[in-house]
Amino acid sequence: MSVSISLPSVDVEVVRRTEPGTAPPRQRLRALERLTAAGVLMAPVLPGISDGEASLAATVRAAREAGAAFLLAGVLHLTPGTREHFLEALAQDWPELLPRYLELYRGRSHLPTALTAGVGTRVAALRGAVGISDERPPRPVAPQRPRQLSLAL
């Protein structure tokens, strides 16, 4: 079994403003320290907010220091429902970024790979530098229940 803890950023202000009411980063990291073979899902990485080199590096380092066995990253997806809520919050907290997000996510919920590849490449390098895997441990195969055999005469 593996467990992932969402850690989009270690910047308390970013998390407070983008995920109000959720656990702050240090609390999430304390939970991670108590789990074995745990990993981090560094998501959502927010274009122009938490995708900078310093932010990504600090988050990867913090995950490593907390004992993360693996780390995966994902850039923001704006599916219906989430999209409206997020854009409303963005307009309040980072109004200068709203036009960029409206353009980036126009007609789509996921950014094209060409736009997210840079984040993936940077996170991979940071992961390698601190020695965190990019793969979840294999899931154990559930034992199969024995079948009752029948004898037909």
DSSP file (Angstrom, degrees, kcal/mol; ACC not computed):
  #  RESIDUE AA STRUCTURE BP1 BP2  ACC     N-H-->O    O-->H-N    N-H-->O    O-->H-N    TCO  KAPPA ALPHA  PHI   PSI    X-CA   Y-CA   Z-CA
    1    1 A M              0   0    0      0, 0.0     2,-0.3     0, 0.0   138,-0.0   0.000 360.0 360.0 360.0 142.1    0.0    0.0    0.0
    2    2 A S        -     0   0    0    134,-0.1     2,-0.4   135,-0.0    36,-0.2  -0.936 360.0-155.1-127.8 155.9    1.2    3.5   -0.7
    3    3 A V  E     -a   38   0A   0     34,-0.5    36,-2.9    -2,-0.3     2,-0.4  -0.983   2.9-159.8-130.0 139.0   -0.1    6.8    0.5
    4    4 A S  E     -a   39   0A   0     -2,-0.4     2,-0.5    34,-0.2    36,-0.2  -0.961   3.7-156.7-119.0 140.3    0.3   10.2   -1.1
    5    5 A I  E     -a   40   0A   0     34,-1.6    36,-2.0    -2,-0.4     2,-0.4  -0.965  24.0-121.4-114.4 128.3   -0.1   13.5    0.7
    6    6 A S  E     +a   41   0A   0     -2,-0.5    36,-0.2    34,-0.2     3,-0.1  -0.552  38.9 165.1 -69.6 124.1   -1.0   16.6   -1.3
    7    7 A L        +     0   0    0     34,-1.7     3,-0.1    -2,-0.4    56,-0.1  -0.662   5.0 169.3-139.3  78.6    1.7   19.2   -0.9
    8    8 A P  S    S-     0   0    0      0, 0.0     2,-0.3     0, 0.0    38,-0.2   0.786  71.2 -18.7 -66.5 -25.8    1.2   21.8   -3.6
    9    9 A S        -     0   0    0     34,-0.1    47,-0.1    -3,-0.1    34,-0.1  -0.956  47.3-131.9-169.7 156.1    3.7   24.2   -2.0
   10   10 A V  S    S+     0   0    0     45,-0.3     2,-0.9    -2,-0.3    16,-0.1   0.403  77.2 110.1 -95.0   1.2    5.4   24.9    1.3
   11   11 A D     >  -     0   0    0      1,-0.2     4,-2.2    14,-0.1     5,-0.2  -0.678  59.2-158.2 -77.1 107.6    4.5   28.6    1.0
   12   12 A V  H  > S+     0   0    0     -2,-0.9     4,-2.9     1,-0.2     5,-0.2   0.860  89.2  53.2 -57.5 -39.6    1.9   28.9    3.7
   13   13 A E  H  > S+     0   0    0      2,-0.2     4,-2.2     1,-0.2    -1,-0.2   0.904 108.0  49.7 -65.8 -41.5    0.4   32.0    2.1
   14   14 A V  H  > S+     0   0    0     -3,-0.2     4,-2.3     2,-0.2     5,-0.3   0.940 115.1  43.7 -62.1 -47.0   -0.1   30.3   -1.2
   15   15 A V  H  X S+     0   0    0     -4,-2.2     4,-2.8     1,-0.2    -2,-0.2   0.914 112.9  51.8 -66.1 -42.8   -1.8   27.3    0.4
   16   16 A R  H  < S+     0   0    0     -4,-2.9    -1,-0.2    -5,-0.2    -2,-0.2   0.897 116.2  40.6 -60.2 -40.3   -4.0   29.4    2.7
   17   17 A R  H  < S+     0   0    0     -4,-2.2    -1,-0.2    -5,-0.2    -2,-0.2   0.813 123.9  36.1 -81.3 -30.2   -5.2   31.5   -0.3
   18   18 A T  H  < S+     0   0    0     -4,-2.3    -2,-0.2    -5,-0.2    -3,-0.2   0.725 130.2  28.2 -96.5 -22.7   -5.6   28.7   -2.8
   19   19 A E  S >< S-     0   0    0     -4,-2.8     3,-1.8    -5,-0.3    -1,-0.2  -0.460  80.9-171.6-133.5  61.2   -6.9   26.0   -0.5
   20   20 A P  T 3  S+     0   0    0      0, 0.0     3,-0.1     0, 0.0    -4,-0.1  -0.247  71.4  22.2 -59.6 140.2   -8.6   27.7    2.4
   21   21 A G  T 3  S+     0   0    0      1,-0.3     2,-0.2    -5,-0.1    -5,-0.1   0.412  98.1 114.7  86.6  -2.9   -9.6   25.5    5.2
   22   22 A T  S <  S-     0   0    0     -3,-1.8    -1,-0.3    -7,-0.2    -3,-0.1  -0.540  78.8 -79.1 -96.6 167.6   -7.1   22.8    4.4
   23   23 A A        -     0   0    0     -2,-0.2    -1,-0.1    -3,-0.1     5,-0.0  -0.362  50.5-114.7 -63.3 137.8   -4.2   21.7    6.5
   24   24 A P    >>  -     0   0    0      0, 0.0     4,-1.9     0, 0.0     3,-0.5  -0.300  32.4-100.7 -69.2 161.8   -1.1   24.0    6.2
   25   25 A P  H 3> S+     0   0    0      0, 0.0     4,-2.5     0, 0.0     5,-0.2   0.877 119.8  52.2 -53.6 -46.1    2.1   22.6    4.6
   26   26 A R  H 3> S+     0   0    0      1,-0.2     4,-2.1     2,-0.2     5,-0.1   0.865 108.8  51.4 -63.3 -35.0    3.9   21.8    7.9
   27   27 A Q  H <> S+     0   0    0     -3,-0.5     4,-1.9     2,-0.2    -1,-0.2   0.899 110.0  49.4 -66.8 -39.9    1.0   19.9    9.3
   28   28 A R  H  X S+     0   0    0     -4,-1.9     4,-2.0     1,-0.2    -2,-0.2   0.901 110.6  50.5 -63.8 -40.4    0.9   17.8    6.1
   29   29 A L  H  X S+     0   0    0     -4,-2.5     4,-2.1     2,-0.2    -2,-0.2   0.863 106.6  54.4 -67.3 -35.9    4.6   17.2    6.4
   30   30 A R  H  X S+     0   0    0     -4,-2.1     4,-0.9     2,-0.2    -1,-0.2   0.908 108.6  49.4 -62.5 -40.8    4.2   16.1   10.0
   31   31 A A  H >< S+     0   0    0     -4,-1.9     3,-0.7     1,-0.2     4,-0.4   0.914 109.0  53.0 -62.6 -41.7    1.6   13.5    8.9
   32   32 A L  H >< S+     0   0    0     -4,-2.0     3,-1.5     1,-0.2     6,-0.2   0.887 102.4  58.3 -60.1 -40.5    4.1   12.4    6.2
   33   33 A E  H 3< S+     0   0    0     -4,-2.1    -1,-0.2     1,-0.3    -2,-0.2   0.782 104.5  52.7 -61.0 -26.4    6.8   11.8    8.8
   34   34 A R  T << S+     0   0    0     -4,-0.9     2,-0.3    -3,-0.7    -1,-0.3   0.508  98.0  78.9 -89.5  -5.1    4.5    9.4   10.6
   35   35 A L  S <  S-     0   0    0     -3,-1.5     3,-0.4    -4,-0.4     2,-0.4  -0.756  72.4-134.1-104.3 149.8    3.8    7.3    7.6
   36   36 A T  S    S+     0   0    0     -2,-0.3   -33,-0.2     1,-0.2     3,-0.1  -0.806  85.2   5.2-102.4 147.7    6.0    4.6    6.1
   37   37 A A  S    S+     0   0    0     -2,-0.4   -34,-0.5     1,-0.2    -1,-0.2   0.811  94.3 157.8  52.4  34.1    6.7    4.3    2.3
   38   38 A A  E     -a    3   0A   0     -3,-0.4    31,-4.3    29,-0.3    32,-0.6  -0.548  22.9-164.9 -89.2 153.7    4.7    7.5    1.9
   39   39 A G  E     -ab   4  70A   0    -36,-2.9   -34,-1.6    29,-0.2     2,-0.4  -0.770  16.4-116.9-128.6 175.9    5.1    9.8   -1.0
   40   40 A V  E     -ab   5  71A   0     30,-2.3    32,-2.8    -2,-0.3     2,-0.8  -0.949   6.3-156.8-118.7 133.9    4.1   13.3   -2.0
   41   41 A L  E     -ab   6  72A   0    -36,-2.0     2,-1.9    -2,-0.4   -34,-1.7  -0.903  15.9-157.2-104.3  99.5    1.7   14.4   -4.7
   42   42 A M  E     - b   0  73A   0     30,-3.3    32,-1.9    -2,-0.8     3,-0.3  -0.576  35.5-179.6 -80.9  85.5    3.0   17.9   -5.3
   43   43 A A  E     +     0   0A   0     -2,-1.9    32,-0.1     1,-0.3   -34,-0.1  -0.993  40.9  23.8-155.9 146.9   -0.2   19.1   -6.8
   44   44 A P  E     -     0   0A   0      0, 0.0     2,-0.5     0, 0.0    -1,-0.3   0.445  64.5-167.0 -85.3 137.1   -1.6   21.3   -8.0
   45   45 A V  E     - b   0  75A   0     29,-2.8    31,-2.3    -3,-0.3     6,-0.1  -0.762  21.1-141.7 -79.2 127.5    1.4   23.2   -9.2
   46   46 A L    >>> -     0   0    0     -2,-0.5     3,-2.3   -38,-0.2     4,-2.1  -0.836  11.1-120.6-103.1 117.2    0.0   26.6  -10.1
   47   47 A P  T 345S+     0   0    0      0, 0.0    54,-0.1     0, 0.0    -1,-0.0  -0.295  97.5   4.1 -54.7 128.4    1.4   28.5  -13.1
   48   48 A G  T 345S+     0   0    0      1,-0.1    -2,-0.0    -2,-0.0    49,-0.0   0.401 132.2  58.4  78.6  -3.8    2.9   31.8  -12.1
   49   49 A I  T <45S+     0   0    0     -3,-2.3     3,-0.1    48,-0.0    -1,-0.1   0.707 122.4   2.9-120.6 -57.1    2.3   31.1   -8.4
   50   50 A S  T  <5S+     0   0    0     -4,-2.1   -39,-0.0     1,-0.1   -36,-0.0   0.196 107.4  86.0-122.1  16.5    4.0   28.0   -7.2
   51   51 A D      < +     0   0    0     -5,-0.9    -1,-0.1    -6,-0.1     2,-0.1   0.330  60.2 117.2 -99.9   7.8    5.9   26.8  -10.3
   52   52 A G  S  > S-     0   0    0     -3,-0.1     4,-2.7     1,-0.1     5,-0.3  -0.377  77.4-112.6 -72.7 155.3    9.0   29.0   -9.7
   53   53 A E  H  > S+     0   0    0      1,-0.2     4,-2.7     2,-0.2     5,-0.2   0.896 115.6  49.1 -55.3 -46.2   12.3   27.3   -9.2
   54   54 A A  H  > S+     0   0    0      2,-0.2     4,-2.4     1,-0.2    -1,-0.2   0.906 113.0  47.1 -64.0 -41.6   12.7   28.4   -5.6
   55   55 A S  H  > S+     0   0    0      2,-0.2     4,-2.1     1,-0.2   -45,-0.3   0.934 114.3  46.0 -65.7 -47.0    9.1   27.2   -4.7
   56   56 A L  H  X S+     0   0    0     -4,-2.7     4,-2.6     1,-0.2     5,-0.2   0.929 114.3  48.7 -61.7 -45.2    9.5   23.8   -6.4
   57   57 A A  H  X S+     0   0    0     -4,-2.7     4,-2.7    -5,-0.3     5,-0.2   0.908 111.0  49.6 -62.9 -43.1   13.0   23.3   -4.8
   58   58 A A  H  X S+     0   0    0     -4,-2.4     4,-2.3    -5,-0.2    -1,-0.2   0.894 112.6  47.8 -63.9 -39.2   11.7   24.2   -1.3
   59   59 A T  H  X S+     0   0    0     -4,-2.1     4,-2.1     2,-0.2    -2,-0.2   0.916 113.0  47.1 -69.2 -43.1    8.8   21.8   -1.6
   60   60 A V  H  X S+     0   0    0     -4,-2.6     4,-2.3     2,-0.2    -2,-0.2   0.925 113.8  48.6 -63.9 -44.6   10.9   18.9   -2.9
   61   61 A R  H  X S+     0   0    0     -4,-2.7     4,-2.8     1,-0.2     5,-0.2   0.921 111.1  49.9 -61.1 -43.9   13.5   19.5   -0.2
   62   62 A A  H  X S+     0   0    0     -4,-2.3     4,-1.6     1,-0.2    -1,-0.2   0.892 110.2  50.6 -63.1 -39.5   10.8   19.6    2.5
   63   63 A A  H  <>S+     0   0    0     -4,-2.1     5,-2.6     2,-0.2     4,-0.3   0.916 112.0  47.6 -64.1 -42.3    9.2   16.4    1.2
   64   64 A R  H ><5S+     0   0    0     -4,-2.3     3,-1.7     1,-0.2    -2,-0.2   0.929 110.3  51.4 -63.4 -46.3   12.7   14.7    1.3
   65   65 A E  H 3<5S+     0   0    0     -4,-2.8    -1,-0.2     1,-0.3    -2,-0.2   0.803 107.5  54.0 -61.9 -28.8   13.4   16.0    4.8
   66   66 A A  T 3<5S-     0   0    0     -4,-1.6    -1,-0.3    -5,-0.2    -2,-0.2   0.508 125.6-103.2 -84.0  -4.4   10.0   14.6    5.9
   67   67 A G  T < 5 +     0   0    0     -3,-1.7   -29,-0.3    -4,-0.3    -3,-0.2   0.695  51.3 179.0  95.7  20.8   11.0   11.2    4.5
   68   68 A A      < -     0   0    0     -5,-2.6   -29,-0.2     1,-0.2    -1,-0.2  -0.332  17.9-160.5 -58.6 131.9    9.0   11.0    1.3
   69   69 A A  S    S+     0   0    0    -31,-4.3    64,-1.1     1,-0.2     2,-0.3   0.761  75.4   3.7 -83.4 -27.7    9.7    7.7   -0.5
   70   70 A F  E     -bc  39 133A   0    -32,-0.6   -30,-2.3    62,-0.2     2,-0.4  -0.973  63.4-152.8-151.8 162.4    8.5    9.1   -3.8
   71   71 A L  E     -b   40   0A   0     62,-2.1     2,-0.3    -2,-0.3   -30,-0.2  -0.980   9.2-177.7-144.8 127.8    7.3   12.4   -5.3
   72   72 A L  E     -b   41   0A   0    -32,-2.8   -30,-3.3    -2,-0.4     2,-0.4  -0.912  11.8-155.6-119.8 150.4    4.9   13.0   -8.2
   73   73 A A  E     -b   42   0A   0     -2,-0.3     2,-0.4   -32,-0.2   -30,-0.2  -0.954   9.9-177.0-129.5 148.3    4.0   16.4   -9.5
   74   74 A G  E     -     0   0A   0    -32,-1.9   -29,-2.8    -2,-0.4     2,-0.2  -0.990  22.1-129.7-146.3 136.4    1.0   17.7  -11.4
   75   75 A V  E     -b   45   0A   0     -2,-0.4   -29,-0.2   -31,-0.2    36,-0.1  -0.529  52.4 -72.6 -81.4 151.1    0.0   21.1  -12.8
   76   76 A L        -     0   0    0    -31,-2.3     2,-0.4    -2,-0.2    35,-0.4  -0.058  43.4-159.3 -45.9 132.7   -3.4   22.5  -12.1
   77   77 A H        -     0   0    0     33,-0.1     2,-0.7    -3,-0.1    33,-0.2  -0.969   3.5-156.0-112.7 133.0   -6.4   20.9  -13.8
   78   78 A L        +     0   0    0     31,-2.7     3,-0.1    -2,-0.4    32,-0.1  -0.736  20.1 174.0-113.8  83.1   -9.5   23.0  -14.0
   79   79 A T    >>  -     0   0    0     -2,-0.7     4,-3.1     1,-0.2     3,-0.6  -0.458  49.6 -71.7 -81.3 159.6  -12.4   20.6  -14.3
   80   80 A P  T 34 S+     0   0    0      0, 0.0     2,-0.8     0, 0.0    -1,-0.2  -0.231 124.1  20.4 -53.6 138.4  -16.0   22.0  -14.2
   81   81 A G  T 3> S+     0   0    0      1,-0.1     4,-1.6    -3,-0.1     5,-0.2  -0.462 124.0  56.6  95.8 -59.1  -16.9   23.0  -10.7
   82   82 A T  H <> S+     0   0    0     -2,-0.8     4,-3.2    -3,-0.6     5,-0.3   0.903 101.9  58.6 -66.1 -41.4  -13.3   23.4   -9.7
   83   83 A R  H  X S+     0   0    0     -4,-3.1     4,-2.8     1,-0.2     5,-0.3   0.933 107.3  43.9 -54.6 -52.7  -12.7   25.8  -12.5
   84   84 A E  H  > S+     0   0    0     -5,-0.2     4,-1.9     1,-0.2    -1,-0.2   0.919 116.3  46.9 -63.3 -44.8  -15.3   28.3  -11.3
   85   85 A H  H  X S+     0   0    0     -4,-1.6     4,-2.2     2,-0.2    -2,-0.2   0.939 115.1  45.9 -62.7 -47.5  -14.3   28.1   -7.7
   86   86 A F  H  X S+     0   0    0     -4,-3.2     4,-3.0     1,-0.2    -2,-0.2   0.931 112.1  49.4 -64.3 -46.0  -10.6   28.4   -8.5
   87   87 A L  H  X S+     0   0    0     -4,-2.8     4,-2.3    -5,-0.3    -1,-0.2   0.861 110.3  51.9 -64.6 -34.0  -11.0   31.3  -10.9
   88   88 A E  H  X S+     0   0    0     -4,-1.9     4,-1.3    -5,-0.3    -1,-0.2   0.929 112.8  44.6 -65.1 -44.7  -13.1   33.2   -8.4
   89   89 A A  H  X S+     0   0    0     -4,-2.2     4,-2.8     1,-0.2     5,-0.3   0.894 112.0  52.9 -65.7 -39.6  -10.5   32.7   -5.7
   90   90 A L  H  X S+     0   0    0     -4,-3.0     4,-2.9     1,-0.2     7,-0.3   0.908 105.1  54.9 -61.6 -42.3   -7.7   33.7   -8.2
   91   91 A A  H  < S+     0   0    0     -4,-2.3    -1,-0.2     1,-0.2    -2,-0.2   0.826 113.9  42.5 -60.9 -32.1   -9.6   36.9   -9.1
   92   92 A Q  H  < S+     0   0    0     -4,-1.3    -2,-0.2    -3,-0.2    -1,-0.2   0.925 126.7  27.8 -78.1 -47.1   -9.6   37.8   -5.4
   93   93 A D  H  < S+     0   0    0     -4,-2.8    -3,-0.2     1,-0.2    -2,-0.2   0.816 138.1  16.8 -92.0 -32.8   -6.1   36.8   -4.4
   94   94 A W    >X  +     0   0    0     -4,-2.9     3,-2.1    -5,-0.3     4,-0.6  -0.485  66.1 162.5-137.0  63.9   -4.1   37.3   -7.7
   95   95 A P  G >4 S+     0   0    0      0, 0.0     3,-0.8     0, 0.0    -1,-0.1   0.800  73.6  64.4 -58.6 -28.5   -6.2   39.4   -9.9
   96   96 A E  G 34 S+     0   0    0      1,-0.2     4,-0.3     2,-0.1    -5,-0.1   0.726 102.4  49.9 -67.1 -19.7   -3.2   40.2  -12.1
   97   97 A L  G <> S+     0   0    0     -3,-2.1     4,-2.3    -7,-0.3    -1,-0.2   0.588  85.2  89.1 -92.8 -12.0   -3.0   36.5  -13.1
   98   98 A L  H <X S+     0   0    0     -3,-0.8     4,-2.7    -4,-0.6     5,-0.2   0.909  86.0  50.1 -56.7 -47.8   -6.7   36.1  -14.0
   99   99 A P  H  > S+     0   0    0      0, 0.0     4,-1.9     0, 0.0    -1,-0.2   0.904 111.1  50.4 -58.5 -39.2   -6.2   37.1  -17.7
  100  100 A R  H  > S+     0   0    0     -4,-0.3     4,-3.1     2,-0.2    -2,-0.2   0.925 112.0  46.6 -64.0 -44.3   -3.3   34.6  -18.1
  101  101 A Y  H  X S+     0   0    0     -4,-2.3     4,-2.8     2,-0.2    -1,-0.2   0.900 109.6  53.8 -65.2 -40.8   -5.3   31.8  -16.6
  102  102 A L  H  < S+     0   0    0     -4,-2.7    -1,-0.2    -5,-0.2    -2,-0.2   0.886 114.5  42.5 -60.9 -37.1   -8.3   32.5  -18.7
  103  103 A E  H >< S+     0   0    0     -4,-1.9     3,-1.1    -5,-0.2    -2,-0.2   0.934 114.9  48.8 -73.0 -47.3   -6.0   32.3  -21.8
  104  104 A L  H 3< S+     0   0    0     -4,-3.1    -2,-0.2     1,-0.2    -3,-0.2   0.889 121.3  35.0 -59.5 -41.1   -4.1   29.2  -20.6
  105  105 A Y  T >< S+     0   0    0     -4,-2.8     3,-1.8    -5,-0.2     2,-0.3   0.190  80.9 141.9-103.0  15.7   -7.2   27.3  -19.7
  106  106 A R  T <  S-     0   0    0     -3,-1.1     3,-0.1     1,-0.3    -3,-0.1  -0.424  84.4  -9.6 -61.6 118.1   -9.5   28.6  -22.5
  107  107 A G  T 3  S+     0   0    0     -2,-0.3     2,-0.3     1,-0.1    -1,-0.3   0.609 125.6  76.9  71.7  12.5  -11.6   25.6  -23.7
  108  108 A R    <   -     0   0    0     -3,-1.8    -1,-0.1     1,-0.1     3,-0.1  -0.990  59.0-154.0-150.5 157.5   -9.7   23.0  -21.8
  109  109 A S  S    S+     0   0    0     -2,-0.3   -31,-2.7     1,-0.1     2,-0.4   0.671  86.7  50.0-102.7 -23.6   -9.2   21.6  -18.3
  110  110 A H  S    S-     0   0    0    -33,-0.2    -1,-0.1   -32,-0.1   -33,-0.1  -0.918  84.3-122.0-115.6 141.8   -5.6   20.4  -18.7
  111  111 A L        -     0   0    0    -35,-0.4     5,-0.1    -2,-0.4   -36,-0.1  -0.532  39.9 -97.0 -75.5 148.2   -2.8   22.3  -20.1
  112  112 A P    >>  -     0   0    0      0, 0.0     3,-1.7     0, 0.0     4,-1.2  -0.294  32.7-112.2 -62.0 151.2   -1.0   20.8  -23.1
  113  113 A T  H 3> S+     0   0    0      1,-0.3     4,-2.4     2,-0.2     3,-0.4   0.838 115.9  65.2 -54.0 -36.0    2.1   18.8  -22.4
  114  114 A A  H 34 S+     0   0    0      1,-0.2     4,-0.3     2,-0.2    -1,-0.3   0.832 106.3  43.1 -58.2 -31.5    4.2   21.5  -24.1
  115  115 A L  H <4 S+     0   0    0     -3,-1.7    -1,-0.2     1,-0.1     4,-0.2   0.708 120.0  40.3 -87.8 -21.2    3.2   23.9  -21.4
  116  116 A T  H  X S+     0   0    0     -4,-1.2     4,-2.0    -3,-0.4     3,-0.5   0.605  91.3  85.3-101.5 -13.7    3.7   21.5  -18.5
  117  117 A A  H  X S+     0   0    0     -4,-2.4     4,-2.7     1,-0.2     5,-0.2   0.851  84.8  58.6 -58.8 -36.6    6.8   19.7  -19.6
  118  118 A G  H  > S+     0   0    0     -4,-0.3     4,-2.4     2,-0.2    -1,-0.2   0.900 106.2  47.9 -61.7 -40.7    9.1   22.4  -18.1
  119  119 A V  H  > S+     0   0    0     -3,-0.5     4,-2.8    -4,-0.2     5,-0.2   0.939 112.6  49.5 -64.0 -46.0    7.6   21.8  -14.6
  120  120 A G  H  X S+     0   0    0     -4,-2.0     4,-2.3     1,-0.2    -2,-0.2   0.899 111.8  48.1 -59.9 -41.8    8.0   18.0  -15.0
  121  121 A T  H  X S+     0   0    0     -4,-2.7     4,-2.0     2,-0.2    -1,-0.2   0.918 113.7  46.3 -65.8 -44.4   11.6   18.4  -16.1
  122  122 A R  H  X S+     0   0    0     -4,-2.4     4,-2.3    -5,-0.2    -2,-0.2   0.916 113.5  48.4 -66.1 -42.3   12.5   20.8  -13.3
  123  123 A V  H  X S+     0   0    0     -4,-2.8     4,-3.0     1,-0.2     5,-0.2   0.903 109.5  53.6 -64.7 -40.3   10.8   18.6  -10.6
  124  124 A A  H  X S+     0   0    0     -4,-2.3     4,-2.4    -5,-0.2    -1,-0.2   0.913 110.3  47.0 -60.0 -42.8   12.6   15.5  -12.0
  125  125 A A  H  X S+     0   0    0     -4,-2.0     4,-2.1     2,-0.2    -2,-0.2   0.915 114.0  47.2 -65.5 -42.8   16.0   17.2  -11.6
  126  126 A L  H  X S+     0   0    0     -4,-2.3     4,-1.4     2,-0.2    -2,-0.2   0.904 111.6  51.2 -65.0 -41.2   15.1   18.4   -8.1
  127  127 A R  H  X>S+     0   0    0     -4,-3.0     5,-2.4     1,-0.2     4,-1.1   0.930 111.3  48.0 -60.5 -46.4   13.9   14.9   -7.2
  128  128 A G  H  <5S+     0   0    0     -4,-2.4     3,-0.3     1,-0.2    -1,-0.2   0.874 106.6  57.3 -62.5 -38.0   17.1   13.4   -8.5
  129  129 A A  H  <5S+     0   0    0     -4,-2.1    -1,-0.2     1,-0.2    -2,-0.2   0.809 115.9  35.0 -65.0 -30.2   19.3   15.9   -6.6
  130  130 A V  H  <5S-     0   0    0     -4,-1.4    -1,-0.2    -3,-0.4    -2,-0.2   0.461 114.4-111.8-105.2  -2.5   17.7   14.9   -3.3
  131  131 A G  T  <5 +     0   0    0     -4,-1.1     2,-0.4    -3,-0.3    -3,-0.2   0.867  62.1 147.0  80.2  37.2   17.3   11.2   -4.0
  132  132 A I      < -     0   0    0     -5,-2.4    -1,-0.3    -6,-0.1   -62,-0.2  -0.897  43.5-125.7-105.4 137.0   13.5   10.9   -4.2
  133  133 A S  B     -c   70   0A   0    -64,-1.1   -62,-2.1    -2,-0.4    -1,-0.0  -0.278   1.5-145.8 -72.4 161.1   12.0    8.3   -6.5
  134  134 A D  S    S+     0   0    0    -64,-0.2     2,-0.4     2,-0.1   -64,-0.1   0.185  76.4  81.5-109.2  13.7    9.4    9.1   -9.1
  135  135 A E  S    S-     0   0    0    -66,-0.2    -2,-0.1   -63,-0.0   -63,-0.0  -0.965  74.6-129.9-125.2 135.9    7.7    5.8   -8.7
  136  136 A R        -     0   0    0     -2,-0.4     3,-0.1     1,-0.1    -2,-0.1  -0.488  42.1 -98.1 -70.4 147.8    5.2    4.5   -6.2
  137  137 A P        -     0   0    0      0, 0.0    -1,-0.1     0, 0.0  -135,-0.0  -0.375  53.2 -89.0 -62.1 150.2    6.1    1.2   -4.6
  138  138 A P        -     0   0    0      0, 0.0     3,-0.0     0, 0.0    -3,-0.0  -0.311  43.1-113.6 -61.8 143.6    4.3   -1.6   -6.3
  139  139 A R        -     0   0    0     -3,-0.1     2,-0.1     1,-0.1     3,-0.0  -0.576  33.9-110.3 -75.3 137.8    1.0   -2.5   -4.8
  140  140 A P        -     0   0    0      0, 0.0     2,-0.5     0, 0.0    -1,-0.1  -0.428  31.8-114.7 -67.4 144.8    0.8   -5.9   -3.2
  141  141 A V        -     0   0    0     -2,-0.1     3,-0.1     1,-0.1     0, 0.0  -0.675  30.8-118.7 -80.7 128.4   -1.3   -8.4   -5.0
  142  142 A A        -     0   0    0     -2,-0.5    -1,-0.1     1,-0.1     2,-0.1  -0.449  32.9-108.7 -67.1 134.9   -4.3   -9.4   -2.9
  143  143 A P        -     0   0    0      0, 0.0     2,-0.3     0, 0.0    -1,-0.1  -0.383  32.8-121.8 -65.3 142.2   -4.3  -13.1   -2.2
  144  144 A Q        -     0   0    0     -2,-0.1     3,-0.1    -3,-0.1    -3,-0.0  -0.642  22.6-116.0 -85.8 141.4   -6.9  -15.0   -4.0
  145  145 A R        -     0   0    0     -2,-0.3    -1,-0.1     1,-0.1     2,-0.0  -0.529  38.3-103.6 -72.4 139.6   -9.5  -17.0   -2.1
  146  146 A P        -     0   0    0      0, 0.0     2,-0.3     0, 0.0    -1,-0.1  -0.356  35.1-126.5 -63.5 143.4   -9.2  -20.7   -2.7
  147  147 A R        -     0   0    0     -3,-0.1     2,-0.6     1,-0.0    -3,-0.0  -0.706  15.9-121.2 -91.3 142.5  -11.9  -22.1   -5.0
  148  148 A Q        -     0   0    0     -2,-0.3     2,-0.3     1,-0.0    -1,-0.0  -0.721  29.4-146.2 -79.4 122.1  -14.0  -25.0   -3.9
  149  149 A L        -     0   0    0     -2,-0.6     2,-0.4     2,-0.0    -1,-0.0  -0.618   9.0-150.2 -87.3 149.9  -13.6  -27.7   -6.4
  150  150 A S        -     0   0    0     -2,-0.3     2,-0.6     2,-0.0     0, 0.0  -0.903   5.1-143.3-120.5 152.1  -16.4  -30.1   -7.3
  151  151 A L        -     0   0    0     -2,-0.4     2,-0.5     2,-0.0    -2,-0.0  -0.954  15.6-163.8-115.1 114.8  -16.3  -33.6   -8.3
  152  152 A A              0   0    0     -2,-0.6    -2,-0.0     1,-0.1     0, 0.0  -0.850 360.0 360.0-101.3 131.2  -18.9  -34.6  -10.9
  153  153 A L              0   0    0     -2,-0.5    -1,-0.1     0, 0.0    -2,-0.0   0.388 360.0 360.0-108.7 360.0  -19.7  -38.3  -11.4
